[in-house]
Amino acid sequence: MDRNQTSWQRFAFGDVLRDLPVICALALPFGALGEELGWRGYALPRLLGQIGPVGAALVIGIIWTFWHGPMMLFMPGASIPDFMGLTPLSVAVYLGQVTACSAIITLIYVRTAGNILLAVLAHLAFNTAESVVFAGLPTFSPDRVRQIYLTNVAVLGVVGLGSLFWLGRSEPVPRPRR
């Protein structure tokens, strides 16, 4: 039996359940809550009326990526994973990842008539999923972690493109109340 099969068989649910409250308690106020109040609570409603949901999702994705610029420079591993380093390629991969997340969360926001709570929970899930899953697994080699990360970004990209397609076919969104 190879290492991958035994790794998944040894998934430690207890470690995940133990770490989950701490991970969420740290990630909610220092990421998902504040950012979503700004991205989906303030910026998105204003952009929807001007450039539509697809354009708004893309613009927010680009701005959101570079919003993390100080983290990229001063807190290695806090946005772009340590194993990627800070290179033009790693920034491009991160741009794809964040823009896909933006498209998915924008779709959630639009399809739920502007529900900020669901946007916050989706953002929280994106921020914590890696920590939660890896808490239950044995340690992987850096090459394996890189493969998992890039596969995750590719899957997010496909789902993000699907979200953009769905947003493009959505009914026009009403302008925000002021």
OpenMM code with the backbone's topology and positions (N, CA, C; nanometers):
from openmm import Vec3, app, unit

residues = "MET ASP ARG ASN GLN THR SER TRP GLN ARG PHE ALA PHE GLY ASP VAL LEU ARG ASP LEU PRO VAL ILE CYS ALA LEU ALA LEU PRO PHE GLY ALA LEU GLY GLU GLU LEU GLY TRP ARG GLY TYR ALA LEU PRO ARG LEU LEU GLY GLN ILE GLY PRO VAL GLY ALA ALA LEU VAL ILE GLY ILE ILE TRP THR PHE TRP HIS GLY PRO MET MET LEU PHE MET PRO GLY ALA SER ILE PRO ASP PHE MET GLY LEU THR PRO LEU SER VAL ALA VAL TYR LEU GLY GLN VAL THR ALA CYS SER ALA ILE ILE THR LEU ILE TYR VAL ARG THR ALA GLY ASN ILE LEU LEU ALA VAL LEU ALA HIS LEU ALA PHE ASN THR ALA GLU SER VAL VAL PHE ALA GLY LEU PRO THR PHE SER PRO ASP ARG VAL ARG GLN ILE TYR LEU THR ASN VAL ALA VAL LEU GLY VAL VAL GLY LEU GLY SER LEU PHE TRP LEU GLY ARG SER GLU PRO VAL PRO ARG PRO ARG ARG".split()
positions = [
    Vec3(0.0852, -0.1172, 0.0000),
    Vec3(0.0000, 0.0000, 0.0000),
    Vec3(0.0900, 0.1239, 0.0000),
    Vec3(0.0590, 0.2216, -0.0860),
    Vec3(0.1453, 0.3396, -0.0909),
    Vec3(0.1086, 0.4393, 0.0197),
    Vec3(0.1950, 0.5381, 0.0374),
    Vec3(0.1809, 0.6362, 0.1457),
    Vec3(0.0498, 0.7134, 0.1385),
    Vec3(0.0047, 0.7465, 0.0177),
    Vec3(-0.1193, 0.8242, 0.0035),
    Vec3(-0.2390, 0.7485, 0.0579),
    Vec3(-0.2489, 0.6200, 0.0274),
    Vec3(-0.3624, 0.5426, 0.0763),
    Vec3(-0.3589, 0.5330, 0.2285),
    Vec3(-0.2413, 0.5073, 0.2849),
    Vec3(-0.2348, 0.4963, 0.4300),
    Vec3(-0.2562, 0.6320, 0.4962),
    Vec3(-0.2155, 0.7421, 0.4315),
    Vec3(-0.2363, 0.8746, 0.4890),
    Vec3(-0.3847, 0.9032, 0.5062),
    Vec3(-0.4627, 0.8744, 0.4037),
    Vec3(-0.6064, 0.9017, 0.4125),
    Vec3(-0.6737, 0.8067, 0.5114),
    Vec3(-0.6216, 0.6847, 0.5237),
    Vec3(-0.6791, 0.5922, 0.6202),
    Vec3(-0.6494, 0.6353, 0.7631),
    Vec3(-0.5409, 0.7117, 0.7826),
    Vec3(-0.5025, 0.7544, 0.9168),
    Vec3(-0.5495, 0.8972, 0.9458),
    Vec3(-0.6463, 0.9466, 0.8746),
    Vec3(-0.6952, 1.0821, 0.8970),
    Vec3(-0.7447, 1.0936, 1.0405),
    Vec3(-0.6948, 1.1904, 1.1130),
    Vec3(-0.7244, 1.2062, 1.2560),
    Vec3(-0.8367, 1.3075, 1.2764),
    Vec3(-0.9600, 1.2577, 1.2801),
    Vec3(-1.0743, 1.3469, 1.2979),
    Vec3(-1.0689, 1.4206, 1.4319),
    Vec3(-1.0143, 1.3549, 1.5332),
    Vec3(-1.0024, 1.4188, 1.6642),
    Vec3(-0.9158, 1.5434, 1.6591),
    Vec3(-0.8052, 1.5376, 1.5838),
    Vec3(-0.7181, 1.6543, 1.5703),
    Vec3(-0.7907, 1.7676, 1.4987),
    Vec3(-0.8678, 1.7324, 1.3981),
    Vec3(-0.9435, 1.8332, 1.3239),
    Vec3(-1.0466, 1.8993, 1.4149),
    Vec3(-1.1231, 1.8183, 1.4865),
    Vec3(-1.2259, 1.8733, 1.5747),
    Vec3(-1.1646, 1.9575, 1.6865),
    Vec3(-1.0471, 1.9169, 1.7349),
    Vec3(-0.9796, 1.9928, 1.8404),
    Vec3(-0.9331, 2.1287, 1.7877),
    Vec3(-0.8799, 2.1316, 1.6647),
    Vec3(-0.8225, 2.2538, 1.6091),
    Vec3(-0.9254, 2.3475, 1.5463),
    Vec3(-1.0388, 2.2954, 1.5048),
    Vec3(-1.1368, 2.3738, 1.4304),
    Vec3(-1.1824, 2.5012, 1.5018),
    Vec3(-1.2219, 2.4955, 1.6292),
    Vec3(-1.2664, 2.6198, 1.6945),
    Vec3(-1.1577, 2.7269, 1.7002),
    Vec3(-1.0346, 2.6874, 1.7260),
    Vec3(-0.9246, 2.7836, 1.7343),
    Vec3(-0.8974, 2.8438, 1.5966),
    Vec3(-0.8944, 2.7587, 1.4944),
    Vec3(-0.8688, 2.8059, 1.3579),
    Vec3(-0.9765, 2.9058, 1.3158),
    Vec3(-1.1015, 2.8721, 1.3411),
    Vec3(-1.2117, 2.9614, 1.3025),
    Vec3(-1.2122, 3.0890, 1.3858),
    Vec3(-1.1833, 3.0762, 1.5149),
    Vec3(-1.1834, 3.1944, 1.6020),
    Vec3(-1.0763, 3.2948, 1.5590),
    Vec3(-0.9651, 3.2458, 1.5083),
    Vec3(-0.8598, 3.3358, 1.4623),
    Vec3(-0.8885, 3.3893, 1.3216),
    Vec3(-0.9427, 3.3039, 1.2363),
    Vec3(-0.9639, 3.3423, 1.0961),
    Vec3(-1.0846, 3.4339, 1.0768),
    Vec3(-1.1857, 3.4215, 1.1606),
    Vec3(-1.3073, 3.5011, 1.1397),
    Vec3(-1.2838, 3.6509, 1.1562),
    Vec3(-1.2356, 3.6972, 1.2707),
    Vec3(-1.2224, 3.8430, 1.2855),
    Vec3(-1.1053, 3.9029, 1.2078),
    Vec3(-1.0024, 3.8231, 1.1827),
    Vec3(-0.8822, 3.8762, 1.1172),
    Vec3(-0.8796, 3.8489, 0.9680),
    Vec3(-0.9912, 3.8192, 0.9092),
    Vec3(-0.9945, 3.7919, 0.7664),
    Vec3(-1.1354, 3.7990, 0.7130),
    Vec3(-1.2080, 3.6909, 0.7296),
    Vec3(-1.3377, 3.6758, 0.6637),
    Vec3(-1.4374, 3.7855, 0.6989),
    Vec3(-1.4544, 3.8150, 0.8248),
    Vec3(-1.5575, 3.9107, 0.8650),
    Vec3(-1.5282, 4.0514, 0.8136),
    Vec3(-1.4118, 4.1028, 0.8448),
    Vec3(-1.3773, 4.2388, 0.8026),
    Vec3(-1.3693, 4.2529, 0.6519),
    Vec3(-1.3050, 4.1551, 0.5878),
    Vec3(-1.2908, 4.1639, 0.4424),
    Vec3(-1.4257, 4.1558, 0.3729),
    Vec3(-1.5112, 4.0661, 0.4152),
    Vec3(-1.6408, 4.0519, 0.3474),
    Vec3(-1.7319, 4.1717, 0.3711),
    Vec3(-1.7216, 4.2341, 0.4862),
    Vec3(-1.7988, 4.3576, 0.5057),
    Vec3(-1.7544, 4.4621, 0.4037),
    Vec3(-1.6262, 4.4623, 0.3706),
    Vec3(-1.5759, 4.5561, 0.2693),
    Vec3(-1.6020, 4.5093, 0.1276),
    Vec3(-1.5655, 4.3844, 0.0961),
    Vec3(-1.5778, 4.3369, -0.0433),
    Vec3(-1.7236, 4.3192, -0.0835),
    Vec3(-1.7991, 4.2394, -0.0096),
    Vec3(-1.9376, 4.2116, -0.0490),
    Vec3(-2.0359, 4.3080, 0.0152),
    Vec3(-2.0060, 4.3602, 0.1329),
    Vec3(-2.0999, 4.4501, 0.1994),
    Vec3(-2.0967, 4.5912, 0.1443),
    Vec3(-1.9798, 4.6373, 0.1005),
    Vec3(-1.9683, 4.7748, 0.0517),
    Vec3(-1.9382, 4.7802, -0.0991),
    Vec3(-1.8278, 4.7199, -0.1415),
    Vec3(-1.7822, 4.7360, -0.2807),
    Vec3(-1.8725, 4.6659, -0.3822),
    Vec3(-1.9081, 4.5416, -0.3560),
    Vec3(-1.9843, 4.4652, -0.4558),
    Vec3(-2.1178, 4.5296, -0.4928),
    Vec3(-2.2000, 4.5712, -0.3976),
    Vec3(-2.3272, 4.6320, -0.4381),
    Vec3(-2.3080, 4.7538, -0.5286),
    Vec3(-2.2029, 4.8307, -0.5068),
    Vec3(-2.1780, 4.9483, -0.5893),
    Vec3(-2.1266, 4.9098, -0.7279),
    Vec3(-2.0435, 4.8067, -0.7336),
    Vec3(-1.9906, 4.7624, -0.8634),
    Vec3(-2.0952, 4.6898, -0.9472),
    Vec3(-2.1862, 4.6187, -0.8827),
    Vec3(-2.2872, 4.5417, -0.9570),
    Vec3(-2.3670, 4.6296, -1.0514),
    Vec3(-2.4085, 4.7456, -1.0022),
    Vec3(-2.4890, 4.8353, -1.0846),
    Vec3(-2.4106, 4.8994, -1.1970),
    Vec3(-2.2798, 4.9063, -1.1835),
    Vec3(-2.1971, 4.9730, -1.2841),
    Vec3(-2.1378, 4.8773, -1.3870),
    Vec3(-2.0863, 4.7612, -1.3409),
    Vec3(-2.0172, 4.6717, -1.4351),
    Vec3(-2.0714, 4.5295, -1.4345),
    Vec3(-2.1794, 4.5066, -1.3610),
    Vec3(-2.2408, 4.3748, -1.3598),
    Vec3(-2.1661, 4.2758, -1.2717),
    Vec3(-2.2260, 4.1593, -1.2496),
    Vec3(-2.1682, 4.0639, -1.1553),
    Vec3(-2.0351, 4.0033, -1.1998),
    Vec3(-2.0176, 3.9754, -1.3278),
    Vec3(-1.8913, 3.9166, -1.3753),
    Vec3(-1.7782, 4.0175, -1.3596),
    Vec3(-1.7993, 4.1386, -1.4074),
    Vec3(-1.6973, 4.2420, -1.3934),
    Vec3(-1.6662, 4.2718, -1.2479),
    Vec3(-1.7706, 4.2767, -1.1652),
    Vec3(-1.7518, 4.3053, -1.0225),
    Vec3(-1.6708, 4.1951, -0.9558),
    Vec3(-1.7009, 4.0697, -0.9872),
    Vec3(-1.6259, 3.9576, -0.9287),
    Vec3(-1.4789, 3.9638, -0.9686),
    Vec3(-1.4523, 3.9970, -1.0942),
    Vec3(-1.3139, 4.0043, -1.1426),
    Vec3(-1.2387, 4.1227, -1.0812),
    Vec3(-1.3030, 4.2387, -1.0769),
    Vec3(-1.2389, 4.3569, -1.0194),
    Vec3(-1.2073, 4.3329, -0.8719),
    Vec3(-1.3040, 4.2809, -0.7973),
    Vec3(-1.2798, 4.2539, -0.6556),
    Vec3(-1.1702, 4.1483, -0.6398),
    Vec3(-1.1689, 4.0465, -0.7253),
    Vec3(-1.0638, 3.9443, -0.7178),
    Vec3(-0.9251, 4.0029, -0.7351),
    Vec3(-0.9107, 4.0932, -0.8296),
    Vec3(-0.7800, 4.1561, -0.8546),
    Vec3(-0.7406, 4.2466, -0.7372),
    Vec3(-0.8337, 4.3302, -0.6938),
    Vec3(-0.8031, 4.4206, -0.5820),
    Vec3(-0.7757, 4.3395, -0.4553),
    Vec3(-0.8551, 4.2373, -0.4329),
    Vec3(-0.8416, 4.1523, -0.3142),
    Vec3(-0.7037, 4.0857, -0.3119),
    Vec3(-0.6561, 4.0403, -0.4269),
    Vec3(-0.5240, 3.9785, -0.4342),
    Vec3(-0.4168, 4.0753, -0.3856),
    Vec3(-0.4187, 4.1961, -0.4401),
    Vec3(-0.3129, 4.2906, -0.4077),
    Vec3(-0.3347, 4.3603, -0.2739),
    Vec3(-0.4546, 4.3478, -0.2187),
    Vec3(-0.4821, 4.3891, -0.0814),
    Vec3(-0.3901, 4.3107, 0.0127),
    Vec3(-0.3588, 4.1867, -0.0259),
    Vec3(-0.2714, 4.1019, 0.0541),
    Vec3(-0.1233, 4.1268, 0.0255),
    Vec3(-0.0912, 4.2291, -0.0540),
    Vec3(0.0480, 4.2612, -0.0860),
    Vec3(0.1375, 4.2758, 0.0359),
    Vec3(0.0956, 4.3517, 0.1378),
    Vec3(0.1816, 4.3617, 0.2569),
    Vec3(0.2077, 4.2256, 0.3225),
    Vec3(0.1062, 4.1383, 0.3232),
    Vec3(0.1277, 4.0041, 0.3779),
    Vec3(0.2284, 3.9274, 0.2940),
    Vec3(0.2204, 3.9425, 0.1622),
    Vec3(0.3155, 3.8739, 0.0738),
    Vec3(0.4583, 3.9165, 0.1064),
    Vec3(0.4760, 4.0458, 0.1330),
    Vec3(0.6096, 4.0998, 0.1559),
    Vec3(0.6611, 4.0788, 0.2980),
    Vec3(0.5739, 4.0969, 0.3962),
    Vec3(0.6207, 4.1007, 0.5344),
    Vec3(0.5824, 3.9795, 0.6194),
    Vec3(0.4939, 3.8944, 0.5685),
    Vec3(0.4533, 3.7746, 0.6427),
    Vec3(0.4544, 3.6541, 0.5480),
    Vec3(0.5711, 3.6090, 0.5063),
    Vec3(0.5771, 3.4966, 0.4120),
    Vec3(0.4951, 3.3774, 0.4623),
    Vec3(0.4179, 3.3216, 0.3715),
    Vec3(0.3337, 3.2071, 0.4048),
    Vec3(0.1942, 3.2440, 0.4501),
    Vec3(0.1683, 3.3712, 0.4817),
    Vec3(0.0358, 3.4109, 0.5284),
    Vec3(-0.0643, 3.4236, 0.4136),
    Vec3(-0.0172, 3.4493, 0.2944),
    Vec3(-0.1068, 3.4525, 0.1782),
    Vec3(-0.0538, 3.3535, 0.0747),
    Vec3(0.0561, 3.3836, 0.0132),
    Vec3(0.1197, 3.2890, -0.0793),
    Vec3(0.1959, 3.1876, 0.0062),
    Vec3(0.1741, 3.0585, -0.0167),
    Vec3(0.2414, 2.9583, 0.0676),
    Vec3(0.3940, 2.9723, 0.0631),
    Vec3(0.4568, 2.9420, 0.1761),
    Vec3(0.6033, 2.9490, 0.1878),
    Vec3(0.6748, 2.8750, 0.0761),
    Vec3(0.6263, 2.7566, 0.0418),
    Vec3(0.6970, 2.6736, -0.0559),
    Vec3(0.6945, 2.7332, -0.1962),
    Vec3(0.6082, 2.8303, -0.2206),
    Vec3(0.6020, 2.8939, -0.3520),
    Vec3(0.7024, 3.0086, -0.3629),
    Vec3(0.7332, 3.0733, -0.2509),
    Vec3(0.8185, 3.1905, -0.2572),
    Vec3(0.7437, 3.3056, -0.3228),
    Vec3(0.8004, 3.4227, -0.3167),
    Vec3(0.7377, 3.5398, -0.3780),
    Vec3(0.8018, 3.5637, -0.5140),
    Vec3(0.7347, 3.5150, -0.6170),
    Vec3(0.7807, 3.5291, -0.7549),
    Vec3(0.6626, 3.5751, -0.8398),
    Vec3(0.6881, 3.6223, -0.9612),
    Vec3(0.5750, 3.6567, -1.0486),
    Vec3(0.4798, 3.5377, -1.0709),
    Vec3(0.5349, 3.4170, -1.0820),
    Vec3(0.4500, 3.2987, -1.1005),
    Vec3(0.3628, 3.2739, -0.9778),
    Vec3(0.4203, 3.2838, -0.8576),
    Vec3(0.3410, 3.2590, -0.7370),
    Vec3(0.2323, 3.3652, -0.7201),
    Vec3(0.2625, 3.4894, -0.7564),
    Vec3(0.1606, 3.5954, -0.7493),
    Vec3(0.0499, 3.5676, -0.8509),
    Vec3(0.0859, 3.5197, -0.9696),
    Vec3(-0.0150, 3.4866, -1.0717),
    Vec3(-0.1040, 3.3712, -1.0253),
    Vec3(-0.0446, 3.2700, -0.9630),
    Vec3(-0.1233, 3.1575, -0.9108),
    Vec3(-0.2162, 3.2080, -0.8007),
    Vec3(-0.1635, 3.2910, -0.7127),
    Vec3(-0.2447, 3.3466, -0.6041),
    Vec3(-0.3572, 3.4346, -0.6591),
    Vec3(-0.3278, 3.5115, -0.7627),
    Vec3(-0.4303, 3.5926, -0.8293),
    Vec3(-0.5422, 3.5030, -0.8818),
    Vec3(-0.5060, 3.3920, -0.9439),
    Vec3(-0.6073, 3.2975, -0.9923),
    Vec3(-0.6896, 3.2404, -0.8787),
    Vec3(-0.6229, 3.2052, -0.7695),
    Vec3(-0.6912, 3.1479, -0.6536),
    Vec3(-0.7903, 3.2473, -0.5941),
    Vec3(-0.7451, 3.3683, -0.5683),
    Vec3(-0.8301, 3.4683, -0.5029),
    Vec3(-0.9424, 3.5137, -0.5958),
    Vec3(-0.9142, 3.5271, -0.7235),
    Vec3(-1.0185, 3.5683, -0.8180),
    Vec3(-1.1244, 3.4593, -0.8318),
    Vec3(-1.0836, 3.3337, -0.8285),
    Vec3(-1.1814, 3.2242, -0.8303),
    Vec3(-1.2683, 3.2294, -0.7049),
    Vec3(-1.2059, 3.2513, -0.5895),
    Vec3(-1.2832, 3.2642, -0.4658),
    Vec3(-1.3791, 3.3827, -0.4736),
    Vec3(-1.3329, 3.4923, -0.5320),
    Vec3(-1.4179, 3.6097, -0.5490),
    Vec3(-1.5402, 3.5764, -0.6346),
    Vec3(-1.5192, 3.5029, -0.7431),
    Vec3(-1.6307, 3.4654, -0.8310),
    Vec3(-1.7307, 3.3765, -0.7567),
    Vec3(-1.6795, 3.2812, -0.6795),
    Vec3(-1.7671, 3.1887, -0.6058),
    Vec3(-1.8465, 3.2650, -0.5000),
    Vec3(-1.7788, 3.3499, -0.4238),
    Vec3(-1.8479, 3.4243, -0.3179),
    Vec3(-1.9442, 3.5264, -0.3778),
    Vec3(-1.9088, 3.5854, -0.4907),
    Vec3(-2.0004, 3.6779, -0.5580),
    Vec3(-2.1260, 3.6035, -0.6033),
    Vec3(-2.1088, 3.4838, -0.6557),
    Vec3(-2.2252, 3.4027, -0.6954),
    Vec3(-2.3136, 3.3744, -0.5747),
    Vec3(-2.2521, 3.3380, -0.4631),
    Vec3(-2.3296, 3.3131, -0.3406),
    Vec3(-2.4058, 3.4392, -0.3010),
    Vec3(-2.3381, 3.5518, -0.3016),
    Vec3(-2.4001, 3.6794, -0.2653),
    Vec3(-2.5187, 3.7113, -0.3574),
    Vec3(-2.4984, 3.7000, -0.4877),
    Vec3(-2.6031, 3.7333, -0.5848),
    Vec3(-2.7203, 3.6364, -0.5734),
    Vec3(-2.6926, 3.5072, -0.5622),
    Vec3(-2.8002, 3.4062, -0.5593),
    Vec3(-2.8762, 3.4047, -0.4268),
    Vec3(-2.8197, 3.4684, -0.3218),
    Vec3(-2.8893, 3.4744, -0.1930),
    Vec3(-2.9400, 3.6154, -0.1641),
    Vec3(-2.9540, 3.6954, -0.2686),
    Vec3(-3.0063, 3.8319, -0.2569),
    Vec3(-2.9262, 3.9170, -0.1585),
    Vec3(-2.7936, 3.9031, -0.1621),
    Vec3(-2.7083, 3.9892, -0.0825),
    Vec3(-2.6837, 3.9444, 0.0599),
    Vec3(-2.6849, 3.8148, 0.0843),
    Vec3(-2.6628, 3.7631, 0.2188),
    Vec3(-2.5143, 3.7713, 0.2548),
    Vec3(-2.4782, 3.8661, 0.3388),
    Vec3(-2.3389, 3.8864, 0.3801),
    Vec3(-2.2915, 3.7716, 0.4686),
    Vec3(-2.3787, 3.7188, 0.5542),
    Vec3(-2.3389, 3.6102, 0.6435),
    Vec3(-2.2882, 3.4900, 0.5641),
    Vec3(-2.3570, 3.4533, 0.4568),
    Vec3(-2.3118, 3.3402, 0.3759),
    Vec3(-2.1804, 3.3715, 0.3047),
    Vec3(-2.1621, 3.4965, 0.2660),
    Vec3(-2.0343, 3.5367, 0.2059),
    Vec3(-1.9215, 3.5243, 0.3090),
    Vec3(-1.9473, 3.5676, 0.4311),
    Vec3(-1.8471, 3.5559, 0.5383),
    Vec3(-1.8148, 3.4093, 0.5645),
    Vec3(-1.9167, 3.3243, 0.5719),
    Vec3(-1.8935, 3.1818, 0.5983),
    Vec3(-1.8169, 3.1145, 0.4839),
    Vec3(-1.8465, 3.1524, 0.3594),
    Vec3(-1.7725, 3.0969, 0.2457),
    Vec3(-1.6262, 3.1414, 0.2526),
    Vec3(-1.6023, 3.2671, 0.2810),
    Vec3(-1.4655, 3.3199, 0.2941),
    Vec3(-1.3942, 3.2476, 0.4081),
    Vec3(-1.4614, 3.2288, 0.5193),
    Vec3(-1.4033, 3.1572, 0.6330),
    Vec3(-1.3666, 3.0146, 0.5936),
    Vec3(-1.4525, 2.9502, 0.5173),
    Vec3(-1.4237, 2.8137, 0.4716),
    Vec3(-1.2995, 2.8109, 0.3831),
    Vec3(-1.2871, 2.9079, 0.2921),
    Vec3(-1.1677, 2.9140, 0.2065),
    Vec3(-1.0427, 2.9370, 0.2903),
    Vec3(-1.0526, 3.0241, 0.3905),
    Vec3(-0.9357, 3.0565, 0.4725),
    Vec3(-0.8921, 2.9428, 0.5636),
    Vec3(-0.9858, 2.8600, 0.6059),
    Vec3(-0.9542, 2.7581, 0.7066),
    Vec3(-0.9430, 2.6167, 0.6523),
    Vec3(-0.9904, 2.5916, 0.5324),
    Vec3(-0.9958, 2.4541, 0.4811),
    Vec3(-0.8601, 2.3848, 0.4851),
    Vec3(-0.7569, 2.4533, 0.4401),
    Vec3(-0.6242, 2.3909, 0.4365),
    Vec3(-0.5782, 2.3527, 0.5767),
    Vec3(-0.5913, 2.4447, 0.6703),
    Vec3(-0.5474, 2.4171, 0.8072),
    Vec3(-0.6267, 2.3027, 0.8687),
    Vec3(-0.7562, 2.3012, 0.8446),
    Vec3(-0.8412, 2.1970, 0.9011),
    Vec3(-0.8054, 2.0607, 0.8427),
    Vec3(-0.7934, 2.0522, 0.7121),
    Vec3(-0.7642, 1.9237, 0.6482),
    Vec3(-0.6247, 1.8749, 0.6865),
    Vec3(-0.5252, 1.9635, 0.6778),
    Vec3(-0.3889, 1.9203, 0.7083),
    Vec3(-0.3698, 1.8883, 0.8558),
    Vec3(-0.4560, 1.9408, 0.9443),
    Vec3(-0.4465, 1.9075, 1.0870),
    Vec3(-0.4738, 1.7598, 1.1096),
    Vec3(-0.5531, 1.6980, 1.0231),
    Vec3(-0.5876, 1.5573, 1.0404),
    Vec3(-0.4994, 1.4611, 0.9645),
    Vec3(-0.4053, 1.5121, 0.8883),
    Vec3(-0.3200, 1.4263, 0.8053),
    Vec3(-0.1781, 1.4195, 0.8599),
    Vec3(-0.1096, 1.3102, 0.8289),
    Vec3(0.0333, 1.3060, 0.8610),
    Vec3(0.1060, 1.4135, 0.7790),
    Vec3(0.2251, 1.4466, 0.8178),
    Vec3(0.3025, 1.5489, 0.7476),
    Vec3(0.3408, 1.4993, 0.6081),
    Vec3(0.3183, 1.5850, 0.5076),
    Vec3(0.3562, 1.5535, 0.3704),
    Vec3(0.4872, 1.6210, 0.3365),
    Vec3(0.5532, 1.5717, 0.2363),
    Vec3(0.6748, 1.6354, 0.1867),
    Vec3(0.6371, 1.7688, 0.1217),
    Vec3(0.7312, 1.8625, 0.1142),
    Vec3(0.7012, 1.9910, 0.0492),
    Vec3(0.6533, 1.9746, -0.0959),
    Vec3(0.7093, 1.8776, -0.1678),
    Vec3(0.6645, 1.8554, -0.3056),
    Vec3(0.5188, 1.8110, -0.3103),
    Vec3(0.4788, 1.7245, -0.2176),
    Vec3(0.3408, 1.6766, -0.2132),
    Vec3(0.2467, 1.7907, -0.1745),
    Vec3(0.2871, 1.8729, -0.0797),
    Vec3(0.2042, 1.9878, -0.0390),
    Vec3(0.1878, 2.0823, -0.1570),
    Vec3(0.2934, 2.1064, -0.2333),
    Vec3(0.2860, 2.1920, -0.3528),
    Vec3(0.1866, 2.1331, -0.4534),
    Vec3(0.1920, 2.0018, -0.4746),
    Vec3(0.0984, 1.9370, -0.5677),
    Vec3(-0.0457, 1.9548, -0.5202),
    Vec3(-0.0672, 1.9353, -0.3918),
    Vec3(-0.2024, 1.9503, -0.3363),
    Vec3(-0.2507, 2.0941, -0.3537),
    Vec3(-0.1637, 2.1899, -0.3234),
    Vec3(-0.1998, 2.3313, -0.3358),
    Vec3(-0.2351, 2.3658, -0.4804),
    Vec3(-0.1506, 2.3262, -0.5734),
    Vec3(-0.1753, 2.3599, -0.7143),
    Vec3(-0.3001, 2.2896, -0.7674),
    Vec3(-0.3261, 2.1681, -0.7204),
    Vec3(-0.4500, 2.0990, -0.7580),
    Vec3(-0.5702, 2.1746, -0.7031),
    Vec3(-0.5599, 2.2198, -0.5783),
    Vec3(-0.6667, 2.2988, -0.5168),
    Vec3(-0.6943, 2.4252, -0.5975),
    Vec3(-0.5881, 2.4950, -0.6372),
    Vec3(-0.6048, 2.6188, -0.7153),
    Vec3(-0.6689, 2.5868, -0.8505),
    Vec3(-0.6294, 2.4758, -0.9124),
    Vec3(-0.6884, 2.4377, -1.0413),
    Vec3(-0.8380, 2.4077, -1.0258),
    Vec3(-0.8746, 2.3346, -0.9215),
    Vec3(-1.0165, 2.3037, -0.8981),
    Vec3(-1.0936, 2.4322, -0.8697),
    Vec3(-1.0369, 2.5198, -0.7850),
    Vec3(-1.1019, 2.6486, -0.7589),
    Vec3(-1.1187, 2.7276, -0.8882),
    Vec3(-1.0178, 2.7222, -0.9750),
    Vec3(-1.0257, 2.7928, -1.1030),
    Vec3(-1.1413, 2.7444, -1.1877),
    Vec3(-1.1598, 2.6129, -1.1937),
    Vec3(-1.2704, 2.5558, -1.2716),
    Vec3(-1.4044, 2.5971, -1.2111),
    Vec3(-1.4162, 2.5861, -1.0790),
    Vec3(-1.5410, 2.6252, -1.0125),
    Vec3(-1.5625, 2.7766, -1.0267),
    Vec3(-1.4538, 2.8538, -1.0174),
    Vec3(-1.4637, 2.9991, -1.0357),
    Vec3(-1.5110, 3.0354, -1.1753),
    Vec3(-1.4565, 2.9678, -1.2778),
    Vec3(-1.5027, 2.9933, -1.4150),
    Vec3(-1.6496, 2.9563, -1.4312),
    Vec3(-1.6890, 2.8447, -1.3711),
    Vec3(-1.8309, 2.8070, -1.3735),
    Vec3(-1.9175, 2.9115, -1.3057),
    Vec3(-1.8671, 2.9668, -1.1957),
    Vec3(-1.9404, 3.0717, -1.1244),
    Vec3(-1.9541, 3.1967, -1.2103),
    Vec3(-1.8457, 3.2337, -1.2798),
    Vec3(-1.8525, 3.3498, -1.3689),
    Vec3(-1.9536, 3.3264, -1.4811),
    Vec3(-1.9551, 3.2051, -1.5359),
    Vec3(-2.0518, 3.1724, -1.6406),
    Vec3(-2.1936, 3.1865, -1.5859),
    Vec3(-2.2175, 3.1311, -1.4677),
    Vec3(-2.3493, 3.1377, -1.4053),
    Vec3(-2.3872, 3.2831, -1.3763),
    Vec3(-2.2911, 3.3616, -1.3256),
    Vec3(-2.3176, 3.5037, -1.3002),
    Vec3(-2.3540, 3.5772, -1.4288),
    Vec3(-2.2871, 3.5413, -1.5384),
    Vec3(-2.3146, 3.6065, -1.6667),
    Vec3(-2.4541, 3.5770, -1.7185),
    Vec3(-2.5106, 3.4669, -1.6748),
    Vec3(-2.6444, 3.4280, -1.7185),
    Vec3(-2.7514, 3.4691, -1.6172),
    Vec3(-2.7108, 3.5311, -1.5072),
    Vec3(-2.8051, 3.5704, -1.4011),
    Vec3(-2.8868, 3.6913, -1.4424),
    Vec3(-2.9973, 3.7065, -1.3746),
    Vec3(-3.0821, 3.8246, -1.3914),
    Vec3(-3.0034, 3.9475, -1.3485),
    Vec3(-3.0325, 4.0621, -1.4055),
    Vec3(-2.9654, 4.1847, -1.3585),
    Vec3(-2.9899, 4.2049, -1.2093),
    Vec3(-2.8896, 4.2529, -1.1407),
    Vec3(-2.8971, 4.2733, -0.9964),
    Vec3(-2.9419, 4.4160, -0.9689),
    Vec3(-3.0390, 4.4331, -0.8769),
    Vec3(-3.0831, 4.5701, -0.8458),
    Vec3(-2.9719, 4.6519, -0.7847),
    Vec3(-2.9770, 4.7828, -0.8068),
    Vec3(-2.8767, 4.8736, -0.7491),
    Vec3(-2.8912, 4.8738, -0.5978),
    Vec3(-2.7800, 4.8966, -0.5277),
    Vec3(-2.7856, 4.8951, -0.3806),
    Vec3(-2.8681, 5.0100, -0.3253),
    Vec3(-2.9242, 4.9837, -0.2087),
    Vec3(-2.9960, 5.0886, -0.1364),
    Vec3(-2.8927, 5.1790, -0.0713),
    Vec3(-2.9176, 5.3079, -0.0742),
    Vec3(-2.8212, 5.4029, -0.0142),
    Vec3(-2.8815, 5.4743, 0.1011),
] * unit.nanometer
topology = app.Topology()
chain = topology.addChain("A")
for resn in residues:
    res = topology.addResidue(resn, chain)
    for name in ("N", "CA", "C"):
        topology.addAtom(name, app.Element.getBySymbol(name[0]), res)
